[in-house]
Amino acid sequence: MPSRKKVLFPKLIPVLALLTLAIPAAVCQLNSNTASVALKATLGESLTVAATPSTVAIPLVSGGTATGTSPVAITTTWVLSASRTAVTLVGYFSSASVALTNGATTPANIPASEVLGQVTTGTPTSFTAFTQTAPLGAAGGGLTLFTQSLSATNRTANRTDNLNLEINLASQPQLPAGTYTGTLNIQAQAL
C-alpha cells in the first residue's frame, strides 16, 4: 500500500498552481508615484593667508643692515570663481613713517623705507618700493610679495612663500638703543 504522503503530494500540486494563478499580480506588488528632489550645491569663494612664525626677532645693527632670525612662511590658499584673474599677496605697515617704534616718551621710529622684504625668488626690497602697486596699507608702507595669474587649472590652489626680513639702519646711525616693535600685516586680494 502506498504511503499517504506519496498520494497526497501529487494531488496538492494542481491545487497550489490554481491558487497561484487566482491571486492577481497587483496584490503582490504596489508601486507609488515618483517624487523628485532638486539638488543645489554652492561652493563659495575663499581666500586665506597663514603666516608662521608670528614673531621674528631682528638683532639691529647701528648704521648697518640686520637680518631676521627666521623667514616667515606664508601660505596663501584660495578657491575662486572663473571671473577672477589674479591673486596678489601684499605685506604692509599701517604707517609709512612708523613701521617699528621704541614706544618711549621721546619715541624713536624705524620707517617702512628701512624695512626690507624678500620672497625666495626676489631681492631685498623696501616696503615703499611698490607704493603705486601695493593695493593695501598706508601709502608708501606696502610691498607686493607676489601676483599669481589665474587660469582654469589653478582657481583652487595654494602656495607657500618664505619672506626674509631685514632692517637697514644706514640712514639712522644715531638711533638709540632699545627694543623696537611693530606689526607687519600680510593680506591677499583676488582680482
PyMOL CGO cylinders between C-alpha atoms (Angstrom):
from pymol import cmd
from pymol.cgo import CYLINDER

trace = [
    CYLINDER, 0.00, 0.00, 0.00, 1.36, 3.36, -0.95, 0.3, 1, 1, 1, 1, 1, 1,
    CYLINDER, 1.36, 3.36, -0.95, 2.19, 5.78, 1.83, 0.3, 1, 1, 1, 1, 1, 1,
    CYLINDER, 2.19, 5.78, 1.83, -0.25, 8.53, 2.48, 0.3, 1, 1, 1, 1, 1, 1,
    CYLINDER, -0.25, 8.53, 2.48, 2.36, 11.24, 1.77, 0.3, 1, 1, 1, 1, 1, 1,
    CYLINDER, 2.36, 11.24, 1.77, 3.00, 9.94, -1.71, 0.3, 1, 1, 1, 1, 1, 1,
    CYLINDER, 3.00, 9.94, -1.71, -0.71, 10.04, -2.58, 0.3, 1, 1, 1, 1, 1, 1,
    CYLINDER, -0.71, 10.04, -2.58, -1.38, 13.49, -1.14, 0.3, 1, 1, 1, 1, 1, 1,
    CYLINDER, -1.38, 13.49, -1.14, 1.58, 15.34, -2.64, 0.3, 1, 1, 1, 1, 1, 1,
    CYLINDER, 1.58, 15.34, -2.64, 0.65, 14.76, -6.31, 0.3, 1, 1, 1, 1, 1, 1,
    CYLINDER, 0.65, 14.76, -6.31, -2.89, 15.94, -5.58, 0.3, 1, 1, 1, 1, 1, 1,
    CYLINDER, -2.89, 15.94, -5.58, -1.71, 19.18, -3.93, 0.3, 1, 1, 1, 1, 1, 1,
    CYLINDER, -1.71, 19.18, -3.93, 0.40, 20.37, -6.86, 0.3, 1, 1, 1, 1, 1, 1,
    CYLINDER, 0.40, 20.37, -6.86, -2.56, 21.20, -9.12, 0.3, 1, 1, 1, 1, 1, 1,
    CYLINDER, -2.56, 21.20, -9.12, -4.37, 22.91, -6.25, 0.3, 1, 1, 1, 1, 1, 1,
    CYLINDER, -4.37, 22.91, -6.25, -1.36, 25.11, -5.46, 0.3, 1, 1, 1, 1, 1, 1,
    CYLINDER, -1.36, 25.11, -5.46, -0.96, 26.01, -9.12, 0.3, 1, 1, 1, 1, 1, 1,
    CYLINDER, -0.96, 26.01, -9.12, -4.59, 27.11, -9.32, 0.3, 1, 1, 1, 1, 1, 1,
    CYLINDER, -4.59, 27.11, -9.32, -4.24, 29.21, -6.18, 0.3, 1, 1, 1, 1, 1, 1,
    CYLINDER, -4.24, 29.21, -6.18, -1.17, 30.97, -7.57, 0.3, 1, 1, 1, 1, 1, 1,
    CYLINDER, -1.17, 30.97, -7.57, -2.99, 31.87, -10.79, 0.3, 1, 1, 1, 1, 1, 1,
    CYLINDER, -2.99, 31.87, -10.79, -6.04, 33.07, -8.89, 0.3, 1, 1, 1, 1, 1, 1,
    CYLINDER, -6.04, 33.07, -8.89, -4.07, 35.76, -6.89, 0.3, 1, 1, 1, 1, 1, 1,
    CYLINDER, -4.07, 35.76, -6.89, -3.79, 38.90, -9.05, 0.3, 1, 1, 1, 1, 1, 1,
    CYLINDER, -3.79, 38.90, -9.05, -0.28, 40.36, -9.64, 0.3, 1, 1, 1, 1, 1, 1,
    CYLINDER, -0.28, 40.36, -9.64, -1.36, 43.71, -8.17, 0.3, 1, 1, 1, 1, 1, 1,
    CYLINDER, -1.36, 43.71, -8.17, -1.83, 42.11, -4.80, 0.3, 1, 1, 1, 1, 1, 1,
    CYLINDER, -1.83, 42.11, -4.80, 1.81, 41.04, -4.78, 0.3, 1, 1, 1, 1, 1, 1,
    CYLINDER, 1.81, 41.04, -4.78, 3.34, 44.43, -5.72, 0.3, 1, 1, 1, 1, 1, 1,
    CYLINDER, 3.34, 44.43, -5.72, 2.26, 48.06, -5.42, 0.3, 1, 1, 1, 1, 1, 1,
    CYLINDER, 2.26, 48.06, -5.42, 4.37, 51.00, -6.64, 0.3, 1, 1, 1, 1, 1, 1,
    CYLINDER, 4.37, 51.00, -6.64, 3.90, 54.64, -5.64, 0.3, 1, 1, 1, 1, 1, 1,
    CYLINDER, 3.90, 54.64, -5.64, 4.35, 57.77, -7.73, 0.3, 1, 1, 1, 1, 1, 1,
    CYLINDER, 4.35, 57.77, -7.73, 7.90, 59.13, -8.18, 0.3, 1, 1, 1, 1, 1, 1,
    CYLINDER, 7.90, 59.13, -8.18, 8.86, 62.17, -6.09, 0.3, 1, 1, 1, 1, 1, 1,
    CYLINDER, 8.86, 62.17, -6.09, 11.73, 64.35, -7.34, 0.3, 1, 1, 1, 1, 1, 1,
    CYLINDER, 11.73, 64.35, -7.34, 14.15, 66.45, -5.30, 0.3, 1, 1, 1, 1, 1, 1,
    CYLINDER, 14.15, 66.45, -5.30, 16.19, 69.17, -7.00, 0.3, 1, 1, 1, 1, 1, 1,
    CYLINDER, 16.19, 69.17, -7.00, 19.71, 69.46, -5.61, 0.3, 1, 1, 1, 1, 1, 1,
    CYLINDER, 19.71, 69.46, -5.61, 21.56, 72.77, -5.35, 0.3, 1, 1, 1, 1, 1, 1,
    CYLINDER, 21.56, 72.77, -5.35, 25.11, 72.85, -4.00, 0.3, 1, 1, 1, 1, 1, 1,
    CYLINDER, 25.11, 72.85, -4.00, 27.16, 76.03, -3.65, 0.3, 1, 1, 1, 1, 1, 1,
    CYLINDER, 27.16, 76.03, -3.65, 30.90, 76.32, -3.13, 0.3, 1, 1, 1, 1, 1, 1,
    CYLINDER, 30.90, 76.32, -3.13, 31.65, 79.86, -2.01, 0.3, 1, 1, 1, 1, 1, 1,
    CYLINDER, 31.65, 79.86, -2.01, 34.84, 81.72, -2.79, 0.3, 1, 1, 1, 1, 1, 1,
    CYLINDER, 34.84, 81.72, -2.79, 37.52, 81.76, -0.12, 0.3, 1, 1, 1, 1, 1, 1,
    CYLINDER, 37.52, 81.76, -0.12, 40.94, 83.35, 0.24, 0.3, 1, 1, 1, 1, 1, 1,
    CYLINDER, 40.94, 83.35, 0.24, 43.09, 82.82, 3.35, 0.3, 1, 1, 1, 1, 1, 1,
    CYLINDER, 43.09, 82.82, 3.35, 46.60, 83.64, 4.50, 0.3, 1, 1, 1, 1, 1, 1,
    CYLINDER, 46.60, 83.64, 4.50, 48.55, 81.94, 7.29, 0.3, 1, 1, 1, 1, 1, 1,
    CYLINDER, 48.55, 81.94, 7.29, 52.00, 83.10, 8.45, 0.3, 1, 1, 1, 1, 1, 1,
    CYLINDER, 52.00, 83.10, 8.45, 54.47, 81.39, 10.77, 0.3, 1, 1, 1, 1, 1, 1,
    CYLINDER, 54.47, 81.39, 10.77, 56.22, 82.23, 12.98, 0.3, 1, 1, 1, 1, 1, 1,
    CYLINDER, 56.22, 82.23, 12.98, 54.08, 85.02, 14.39, 0.3, 1, 1, 1, 1, 1, 1,
    CYLINDER, 54.08, 85.02, 14.39, 57.16, 86.84, 15.75, 0.3, 1, 1, 1, 1, 1, 1,
    CYLINDER, 57.16, 86.84, 15.75, 60.50, 87.44, 14.03, 0.3, 1, 1, 1, 1, 1, 1,
    CYLINDER, 60.50, 87.44, 14.03, 63.47, 88.77, 16.00, 0.3, 1, 1, 1, 1, 1, 1,
    CYLINDER, 63.47, 88.77, 16.00, 65.81, 91.15, 14.18, 0.3, 1, 1, 1, 1, 1, 1,
    CYLINDER, 65.81, 91.15, 14.18, 69.00, 91.98, 16.11, 0.3, 1, 1, 1, 1, 1, 1,
    CYLINDER, 69.00, 91.98, 16.11, 69.56, 95.57, 14.94, 0.3, 1, 1, 1, 1, 1, 1,
    CYLINDER, 69.56, 95.57, 14.94, 72.96, 96.80, 13.80, 0.3, 1, 1, 1, 1, 1, 1,
    CYLINDER, 72.96, 96.80, 13.80, 73.61, 100.52, 14.38, 0.3, 1, 1, 1, 1, 1, 1,
    CYLINDER, 73.61, 100.52, 14.38, 74.30, 102.10, 11.00, 0.3, 1, 1, 1, 1, 1, 1,
    CYLINDER, 74.30, 102.10, 11.00, 74.08, 98.71, 9.22, 0.3, 1, 1, 1, 1, 1, 1,
    CYLINDER, 74.08, 98.71, 9.22, 71.72, 96.02, 7.96, 0.3, 1, 1, 1, 1, 1, 1,
    CYLINDER, 71.72, 96.02, 7.96, 70.27, 93.31, 10.20, 0.3, 1, 1, 1, 1, 1, 1,
    CYLINDER, 70.27, 93.31, 10.20, 68.54, 90.14, 9.04, 0.3, 1, 1, 1, 1, 1, 1,
    CYLINDER, 68.54, 90.14, 9.04, 65.60, 88.46, 10.74, 0.3, 1, 1, 1, 1, 1, 1,
    CYLINDER, 65.60, 88.46, 10.74, 66.44, 85.30, 12.68, 0.3, 1, 1, 1, 1, 1, 1,
    CYLINDER, 66.44, 85.30, 12.68, 63.99, 83.22, 10.62, 0.3, 1, 1, 1, 1, 1, 1,
    CYLINDER, 63.99, 83.22, 10.62, 61.95, 83.61, 7.45, 0.3, 1, 1, 1, 1, 1, 1,
    CYLINDER, 61.95, 83.61, 7.45, 58.18, 83.93, 7.63, 0.3, 1, 1, 1, 1, 1, 1,
    CYLINDER, 58.18, 83.93, 7.63, 56.48, 81.01, 5.85, 0.3, 1, 1, 1, 1, 1, 1,
    CYLINDER, 56.48, 81.01, 5.85, 53.33, 82.44, 4.24, 0.3, 1, 1, 1, 1, 1, 1,
    CYLINDER, 53.33, 82.44, 4.24, 50.72, 80.00, 2.91, 0.3, 1, 1, 1, 1, 1, 1,
    CYLINDER, 50.72, 80.00, 2.91, 48.06, 81.53, 0.67, 0.3, 1, 1, 1, 1, 1, 1,
    CYLINDER, 48.06, 81.53, 0.67, 45.06, 79.30, -0.10, 0.3, 1, 1, 1, 1, 1, 1,
    CYLINDER, 45.06, 79.30, -0.10, 42.21, 80.09, -2.46, 0.3, 1, 1, 1, 1, 1, 1,
    CYLINDER, 42.21, 80.09, -2.46, 39.03, 78.76, -4.06, 0.3, 1, 1, 1, 1, 1, 1,
    CYLINDER, 39.03, 78.76, -4.06, 37.93, 81.36, -6.61, 0.3, 1, 1, 1, 1, 1, 1,
    CYLINDER, 37.93, 81.36, -6.61, 35.33, 81.85, -9.32, 0.3, 1, 1, 1, 1, 1, 1,
    CYLINDER, 35.33, 81.85, -9.32, 36.03, 81.99, -13.05, 0.3, 1, 1, 1, 1, 1, 1,
    CYLINDER, 36.03, 81.99, -13.05, 35.68, 85.80, -13.01, 0.3, 1, 1, 1, 1, 1, 1,
    CYLINDER, 35.68, 85.80, -13.01, 38.93, 86.20, -11.02, 0.3, 1, 1, 1, 1, 1, 1,
    CYLINDER, 38.93, 86.20, -11.02, 42.15, 86.77, -12.96, 0.3, 1, 1, 1, 1, 1, 1,
    CYLINDER, 42.15, 86.77, -12.96, 44.87, 87.02, -10.29, 0.3, 1, 1, 1, 1, 1, 1,
    CYLINDER, 44.87, 87.02, -10.29, 45.79, 86.64, -6.62, 0.3, 1, 1, 1, 1, 1, 1,
    CYLINDER, 45.79, 86.64, -6.62, 48.09, 89.26, -5.11, 0.3, 1, 1, 1, 1, 1, 1,
    CYLINDER, 48.09, 89.26, -5.11, 49.85, 88.96, -1.74, 0.3, 1, 1, 1, 1, 1, 1,
    CYLINDER, 49.85, 88.96, -1.74, 50.90, 92.18, -0.03, 0.3, 1, 1, 1, 1, 1, 1,
    CYLINDER, 50.90, 92.18, -0.03, 52.88, 92.95, 3.12, 0.3, 1, 1, 1, 1, 1, 1,
    CYLINDER, 52.88, 92.95, 3.12, 52.19, 96.37, 4.62, 0.3, 1, 1, 1, 1, 1, 1,
    CYLINDER, 52.19, 96.37, 4.62, 52.53, 98.59, 7.66, 0.3, 1, 1, 1, 1, 1, 1,
    CYLINDER, 52.53, 98.59, 7.66, 49.72, 100.83, 8.92, 0.3, 1, 1, 1, 1, 1, 1,
    CYLINDER, 49.72, 100.83, 8.92, 52.07, 103.82, 8.70, 0.3, 1, 1, 1, 1, 1, 1,
    CYLINDER, 52.07, 103.82, 8.70, 54.88, 104.53, 6.25, 0.3, 1, 1, 1, 1, 1, 1,
    CYLINDER, 54.88, 104.53, 6.25, 56.72, 106.70, 8.78, 0.3, 1, 1, 1, 1, 1, 1,
    CYLINDER, 56.72, 106.70, 8.78, 56.43, 104.32, 11.75, 0.3, 1, 1, 1, 1, 1, 1,
    CYLINDER, 56.43, 104.32, 11.75, 56.94, 100.63, 10.95, 0.3, 1, 1, 1, 1, 1, 1,
    CYLINDER, 56.94, 100.63, 10.95, 58.59, 99.99, 14.33, 0.3, 1, 1, 1, 1, 1, 1,
    CYLINDER, 58.59, 99.99, 14.33, 58.88, 102.19, 17.42, 0.3, 1, 1, 1, 1, 1, 1,
    CYLINDER, 58.88, 102.19, 17.42, 60.53, 102.01, 20.82, 0.3, 1, 1, 1, 1, 1, 1,
    CYLINDER, 60.53, 102.01, 20.82, 57.39, 103.47, 22.40, 0.3, 1, 1, 1, 1, 1, 1,
    CYLINDER, 57.39, 103.47, 22.40, 59.40, 105.71, 24.76, 0.3, 1, 1, 1, 1, 1, 1,
    CYLINDER, 59.40, 105.71, 24.76, 58.36, 109.20, 25.87, 0.3, 1, 1, 1, 1, 1, 1,
    CYLINDER, 58.36, 109.20, 25.87, 60.58, 110.54, 23.13, 0.3, 1, 1, 1, 1, 1, 1,
    CYLINDER, 60.58, 110.54, 23.13, 59.95, 107.75, 20.68, 0.3, 1, 1, 1, 1, 1, 1,
    CYLINDER, 59.95, 107.75, 20.68, 62.41, 106.72, 18.08, 0.3, 1, 1, 1, 1, 1, 1,
    CYLINDER, 62.41, 106.72, 18.08, 60.90, 105.22, 14.98, 0.3, 1, 1, 1, 1, 1, 1,
    CYLINDER, 60.90, 105.22, 14.98, 62.02, 102.97, 12.15, 0.3, 1, 1, 1, 1, 1, 1,
    CYLINDER, 62.02, 102.97, 12.15, 60.12, 103.88, 8.98, 0.3, 1, 1, 1, 1, 1, 1,
    CYLINDER, 60.12, 103.88, 8.98, 58.82, 101.35, 6.43, 0.3, 1, 1, 1, 1, 1, 1,
    CYLINDER, 58.82, 101.35, 6.43, 61.50, 102.53, 3.99, 0.3, 1, 1, 1, 1, 1, 1,
    CYLINDER, 61.50, 102.53, 3.99, 64.15, 100.92, 6.22, 0.3, 1, 1, 1, 1, 1, 1,
    CYLINDER, 64.15, 100.92, 6.22, 62.39, 97.55, 6.40, 0.3, 1, 1, 1, 1, 1, 1,
    CYLINDER, 62.39, 97.55, 6.40, 63.21, 95.23, 3.51, 0.3, 1, 1, 1, 1, 1, 1,
    CYLINDER, 63.21, 95.23, 3.51, 61.31, 92.15, 2.39, 0.3, 1, 1, 1, 1, 1, 1,
    CYLINDER, 61.31, 92.15, 2.39, 62.44, 89.36, 0.10, 0.3, 1, 1, 1, 1, 1, 1,
    CYLINDER, 62.44, 89.36, 0.10, 60.49, 86.35, -1.08, 0.3, 1, 1, 1, 1, 1, 1,
    CYLINDER, 60.49, 86.35, -1.08, 62.64, 83.40, -2.07, 0.3, 1, 1, 1, 1, 1, 1,
    CYLINDER, 62.64, 83.40, -2.07, 62.92, 84.34, -5.75, 0.3, 1, 1, 1, 1, 1, 1,
    CYLINDER, 62.92, 84.34, -5.75, 63.43, 88.10, -5.31, 0.3, 1, 1, 1, 1, 1, 1,
    CYLINDER, 63.43, 88.10, -5.31, 65.92, 90.56, -3.88, 0.3, 1, 1, 1, 1, 1, 1,
    CYLINDER, 65.92, 90.56, -3.88, 65.52, 92.52, -0.62, 0.3, 1, 1, 1, 1, 1, 1,
    CYLINDER, 65.52, 92.52, -0.62, 63.20, 95.42, -1.39, 0.3, 1, 1, 1, 1, 1, 1,
    CYLINDER, 63.20, 95.42, -1.39, 61.98, 98.32, 0.74, 0.3, 1, 1, 1, 1, 1, 1,
    CYLINDER, 61.98, 98.32, 0.74, 58.35, 98.30, 1.84, 0.3, 1, 1, 1, 1, 1, 1,
    CYLINDER, 58.35, 98.30, 1.84, 57.98, 101.62, -0.03, 0.3, 1, 1, 1, 1, 1, 1,
    CYLINDER, 57.98, 101.62, -0.03, 59.30, 100.36, -3.36, 0.3, 1, 1, 1, 1, 1, 1,
    CYLINDER, 59.30, 100.36, -3.36, 55.90, 99.50, -4.81, 0.3, 1, 1, 1, 1, 1, 1,
    CYLINDER, 55.90, 99.50, -4.81, 53.83, 102.39, -3.49, 0.3, 1, 1, 1, 1, 1, 1,
    CYLINDER, 53.83, 102.39, -3.49, 51.57, 102.51, -6.55, 0.3, 1, 1, 1, 1, 1, 1,
    CYLINDER, 51.57, 102.51, -6.55, 51.11, 98.76, -6.95, 0.3, 1, 1, 1, 1, 1, 1,
    CYLINDER, 51.11, 98.76, -6.95, 50.66, 97.77, -3.30, 0.3, 1, 1, 1, 1, 1, 1,
    CYLINDER, 50.66, 97.77, -3.30, 46.86, 97.88, -3.02, 0.3, 1, 1, 1, 1, 1, 1,
    CYLINDER, 46.86, 97.88, -3.02, 46.67, 97.65, 0.79, 0.3, 1, 1, 1, 1, 1, 1,
    CYLINDER, 46.67, 97.65, 0.79, 48.07, 99.55, 3.75, 0.3, 1, 1, 1, 1, 1, 1,
    CYLINDER, 48.07, 99.55, 3.75, 49.35, 103.09, 4.08, 0.3, 1, 1, 1, 1, 1, 1,
    CYLINDER, 49.35, 103.09, 4.08, 50.70, 104.90, 1.05, 0.3, 1, 1, 1, 1, 1, 1,
    CYLINDER, 50.70, 104.90, 1.05, 54.42, 104.26, 0.96, 0.3, 1, 1, 1, 1, 1, 1,
    CYLINDER, 54.42, 104.26, 0.96, 54.17, 101.44, 3.51, 0.3, 1, 1, 1, 1, 1, 1,
    CYLINDER, 54.17, 101.44, 3.51, 53.46, 98.36, 1.38, 0.3, 1, 1, 1, 1, 1, 1,
    CYLINDER, 53.46, 98.36, 1.38, 55.22, 95.79, -0.75, 0.3, 1, 1, 1, 1, 1, 1,
    CYLINDER, 55.22, 95.79, -0.75, 53.66, 93.39, -3.25, 0.3, 1, 1, 1, 1, 1, 1,
    CYLINDER, 53.66, 93.39, -3.25, 55.12, 89.97, -2.42, 0.3, 1, 1, 1, 1, 1, 1,
    CYLINDER, 55.12, 89.97, -2.42, 53.65, 88.10, -5.40, 0.3, 1, 1, 1, 1, 1, 1,
    CYLINDER, 53.65, 88.10, -5.40, 50.99, 88.25, -8.09, 0.3, 1, 1, 1, 1, 1, 1,
    CYLINDER, 50.99, 88.25, -8.09, 49.73, 84.87, -9.33, 0.3, 1, 1, 1, 1, 1, 1,
    CYLINDER, 49.73, 84.87, -9.33, 47.79, 84.80, -12.61, 0.3, 1, 1, 1, 1, 1, 1,
    CYLINDER, 47.79, 84.80, -12.61, 44.75, 82.51, -12.57, 0.3, 1, 1, 1, 1, 1, 1,
    CYLINDER, 44.75, 82.51, -12.57, 43.53, 80.04, -15.17, 0.3, 1, 1, 1, 1, 1, 1,
    CYLINDER, 43.53, 80.04, -15.17, 41.16, 77.08, -15.25, 0.3, 1, 1, 1, 1, 1, 1,
    CYLINDER, 41.16, 77.08, -15.25, 43.89, 74.88, -13.74, 0.3, 1, 1, 1, 1, 1, 1,
    CYLINDER, 43.89, 74.88, -13.74, 44.64, 76.95, -10.61, 0.3, 1, 1, 1, 1, 1, 1,
    CYLINDER, 44.64, 76.95, -10.61, 41.38, 78.59, -9.45, 0.3, 1, 1, 1, 1, 1, 1,
    CYLINDER, 41.38, 78.59, -9.45, 41.58, 76.25, -6.45, 0.3, 1, 1, 1, 1, 1, 1,
    CYLINDER, 41.58, 76.25, -6.45, 45.16, 76.18, -5.21, 0.3, 1, 1, 1, 1, 1, 1,
    CYLINDER, 45.16, 76.18, -5.21, 47.65, 77.20, -2.56, 0.3, 1, 1, 1, 1, 1, 1,
    CYLINDER, 47.65, 77.20, -2.56, 51.25, 78.26, -2.40, 0.3, 1, 1, 1, 1, 1, 1,
    CYLINDER, 51.25, 78.26, -2.40, 53.81, 78.80, 0.33, 0.3, 1, 1, 1, 1, 1, 1,
    CYLINDER, 53.81, 78.80, 0.33, 56.41, 81.55, 0.12, 0.3, 1, 1, 1, 1, 1, 1,
    CYLINDER, 56.41, 81.55, 0.12, 59.23, 82.35, 2.52, 0.3, 1, 1, 1, 1, 1, 1,
    CYLINDER, 59.23, 82.35, 2.52, 59.59, 86.02, 3.37, 0.3, 1, 1, 1, 1, 1, 1,
    CYLINDER, 59.59, 86.02, 3.37, 63.00, 87.13, 4.63, 0.3, 1, 1, 1, 1, 1, 1,
    CYLINDER, 63.00, 87.13, 4.63, 63.05, 90.42, 6.52, 0.3, 1, 1, 1, 1, 1, 1,
    CYLINDER, 63.05, 90.42, 6.52, 65.85, 92.94, 7.03, 0.3, 1, 1, 1, 1, 1, 1,
    CYLINDER, 65.85, 92.94, 7.03, 66.18, 96.34, 8.66, 0.3, 1, 1, 1, 1, 1, 1,
    CYLINDER, 66.18, 96.34, 8.66, 68.75, 98.72, 7.19, 0.3, 1, 1, 1, 1, 1, 1,
    CYLINDER, 68.75, 98.72, 7.19, 69.75, 101.48, 9.63, 0.3, 1, 1, 1, 1, 1, 1,
    CYLINDER, 69.75, 101.48, 9.63, 72.37, 103.08, 7.36, 0.3, 1, 1, 1, 1, 1, 1,
    CYLINDER, 72.37, 103.08, 7.36, 70.35, 106.30, 7.31, 0.3, 1, 1, 1, 1, 1, 1,
    CYLINDER, 70.35, 106.30, 7.31, 69.82, 106.25, 11.11, 0.3, 1, 1, 1, 1, 1, 1,
    CYLINDER, 69.82, 106.25, 11.11, 73.23, 105.74, 12.71, 0.3, 1, 1, 1, 1, 1, 1,
    CYLINDER, 73.23, 105.74, 12.71, 72.10, 107.70, 15.82, 0.3, 1, 1, 1, 1, 1, 1,
    CYLINDER, 72.10, 107.70, 15.82, 69.07, 105.51, 16.61, 0.3, 1, 1, 1, 1, 1, 1,
    CYLINDER, 69.07, 105.51, 16.61, 69.04, 104.99, 20.40, 0.3, 1, 1, 1, 1, 1, 1,
    CYLINDER, 69.04, 104.99, 20.40, 69.41, 101.56, 21.92, 0.3, 1, 1, 1, 1, 1, 1,
    CYLINDER, 69.41, 101.56, 21.92, 66.13, 99.92, 22.82, 0.3, 1, 1, 1, 1, 1, 1,
    CYLINDER, 66.13, 99.92, 22.82, 63.52, 97.39, 21.83, 0.3, 1, 1, 1, 1, 1, 1,
    CYLINDER, 63.52, 97.39, 21.83, 61.57, 98.35, 18.73, 0.3, 1, 1, 1, 1, 1, 1,
    CYLINDER, 61.57, 98.35, 18.73, 58.26, 96.71, 17.93, 0.3, 1, 1, 1, 1, 1, 1,
    CYLINDER, 58.26, 96.71, 17.93, 55.85, 96.90, 15.04, 0.3, 1, 1, 1, 1, 1, 1,
    CYLINDER, 55.85, 96.90, 15.04, 53.35, 94.85, 13.09, 0.3, 1, 1, 1, 1, 1, 1,
    CYLINDER, 53.35, 94.85, 13.09, 53.74, 93.69, 9.52, 0.3, 1, 1, 1, 1, 1, 1,
    CYLINDER, 53.74, 93.69, 9.52, 50.33, 92.89, 8.05, 0.3, 1, 1, 1, 1, 1, 1,
    CYLINDER, 50.33, 92.89, 8.05, 50.10, 90.27, 5.29, 0.3, 1, 1, 1, 1, 1, 1,
    CYLINDER, 50.10, 90.27, 5.29, 46.97, 90.13, 3.19, 0.3, 1, 1, 1, 1, 1, 1,
    CYLINDER, 46.97, 90.13, 3.19, 45.89, 88.65, -0.13, 0.3, 1, 1, 1, 1, 1, 1,
    CYLINDER, 45.89, 88.65, -0.13, 43.48, 90.02, -2.71, 0.3, 1, 1, 1, 1, 1, 1,
    CYLINDER, 43.48, 90.02, -2.71, 41.70, 88.24, -5.54, 0.3, 1, 1, 1, 1, 1, 1,
    CYLINDER, 41.70, 88.24, -5.54, 41.27, 90.48, -8.55, 0.3, 1, 1, 1, 1, 1, 1,
]
cmd.load_cgo(trace, "trace")
